[in-house]
Structures are given as structure tokens and as C-alpha cells.
Amino acid sequence: MKKIAIISLSAFVMAVAGPAIAQNSTEKEVCRISAITCVNLAGNLRKRIKTLNAEIAKGSAKYSLEDLKMLEQKLQEAMNQLDRMEAESTKQLDKKEGK
């Protein structure tokens, strides 16, 4: 899970910082693809969070206490990853705007 978070965060940082330093059309295209990938990752995280919340809502009727704890842990990890991505995005935008 940490590996995915690091990859996601790296892609996001590249997407935000890349356009500012891109020099030629190939680099600009790579930056555009990275930005699209980052948006897709954030969307996937939101979808995963929604799914995990739905499963947790089913409660002990469907899951054991151990399984519920595992689902809650996965939910927390996904939420933390999304928060980190959004915080990094805000930081990069503020930096780009000179705030």
C-alpha cells in the first residue's frame, strides 16, 4: 500500500511541477499524461473509499470483527493517501501562484 502511495504521490508531483519546467513538446506531452494519470488515481481513490464505506456499512451481518477492522484500516489508508495527494496539489498550486 505504501508503494502505491509513493507512486501516486510521485505521479502527482510530476504532473503539477512538470508543466512549469517542460522544455519541448515531448516533455509537455509526458506532463499532460502524468496529470491525467493523477486525476485518474484520485478518482480511483474516491471510488475505493466509497466502496469500502459501503462494505463497512454492511457491518457484522456480513463481516467478522476482524474483517471489519481490516476494512476500516484499508479505508483509513485510502483516505490518508487521498488527503496527501490533495495537500500536495494545494502546496504546488500555492507555490506556482507565488503564495
PLY file of the C-alpha trace (Angstrom):
ply
format ascii 1.0
element vertex 99
property float x
property float y
property float z
element edge 98
property int vertex1
property int vertex2
end_header
0.00 0.00 0.00
2.89 2.37 0.76
4.37 1.62 -2.63
1.13 2.64 -4.32
1.00 5.81 -2.22
4.56 6.73 -3.16
3.93 6.07 -6.84
0.70 8.06 -6.74
2.32 10.96 -4.95
5.27 10.93 -7.35
2.96 10.97 -10.35
1.02 13.82 -8.83
4.11 15.89 -8.08
5.38 15.31 -11.60
2.02 16.33 -13.02
1.90 19.58 -11.09
5.56 20.57 -11.29
6.24 19.19 -14.75
4.45 21.77 -16.90
6.42 24.58 -15.29
9.75 23.07 -16.35
8.85 21.31 -19.60
11.07 22.43 -22.46
9.88 20.70 -25.60
6.71 19.15 -26.98
7.68 15.61 -25.89
8.19 16.73 -22.30
4.93 18.66 -22.39
3.08 15.56 -23.60
4.61 13.48 -20.79
3.46 16.13 -18.29
-0.06 16.08 -19.72
-0.23 12.29 -19.46
1.08 12.46 -15.89
-1.62 14.97 -14.96
-4.33 12.76 -16.45
-2.92 9.77 -14.55
-3.01 11.73 -11.31
-6.63 12.72 -11.83
-7.47 9.09 -12.54
-5.67 7.98 -9.37
-7.61 10.47 -7.27
-10.86 9.29 -8.85
-9.95 5.68 -8.18
-9.20 6.50 -4.55
-12.57 8.23 -4.15
-14.30 5.22 -5.68
-12.38 2.86 -3.37
-13.35 4.95 -0.34
-17.00 4.86 -1.37
-16.86 1.08 -1.86
-15.14 0.49 1.47
-17.68 2.68 3.26
-20.50 0.67 1.68
-18.93 -2.62 2.76
-18.30 -1.38 6.29
-21.94 -0.25 6.48
-23.00 -3.88 5.99
-21.46 -4.46 9.39
-21.36 -7.66 11.38
-24.22 -9.15 9.39
-21.74 -9.83 6.60
-18.27 -9.47 8.15
-16.49 -10.69 11.27
-15.00 -8.14 13.65
-11.53 -8.89 12.27
-12.73 -8.31 8.72
-14.41 -5.05 9.71
-11.21 -3.84 11.36
-9.26 -4.72 8.21
-11.79 -2.85 6.03
-11.62 0.17 8.33
-7.83 0.11 8.15
-7.94 -0.02 4.34
-10.44 2.85 4.36
-8.18 4.94 6.57
-5.18 4.23 4.33
-7.12 5.26 1.21
-8.37 8.43 2.90
-4.84 9.31 4.07
-3.46 8.76 0.59
-6.13 10.99 -0.95
-5.50 13.66 1.70
-1.77 13.60 0.93
-2.43 13.95 -2.79
-4.80 16.85 -2.24
-2.43 18.56 0.20
0.46 18.21 -2.24
-1.73 19.62 -5.00
-2.62 22.63 -2.89
1.02 23.19 -1.97
2.11 23.03 -5.59
-0.64 25.40 -6.73
0.20 27.88 -3.98
3.86 27.69 -4.90
3.05 28.21 -8.57
0.88 31.23 -7.78
3.58 32.66 -5.54
1.67 32.45 -2.26
0 1
1 2
2 3
3 4
4 5
5 6
6 7
7 8
8 9
9 10
10 11
11 12
12 13
13 14
14 15
15 16
16 17
17 18
18 19
19 20
20 21
21 22
22 23
23 24
24 25
25 26
26 27
27 28
28 29
29 30
30 31
31 32
32 33
33 34
34 35
35 36
36 37
37 38
38 39
39 40
40 41
41 42
42 43
43 44
44 45
45 46
46 47
47 48
48 49
49 50
50 51
51 52
52 53
53 54
54 55
55 56
56 57
57 58
58 59
59 60
60 61
61 62
62 63
63 64
64 65
65 66
66 67
67 68
68 69
69 70
70 71
71 72
72 73
73 74
74 75
75 76
76 77
77 78
78 79
79 80
80 81
81 82
82 83
83 84
84 85
85 86
86 87
87 88
88 89
89 90
90 91
91 92
92 93
93 94
94 95
95 96
96 97
97 98
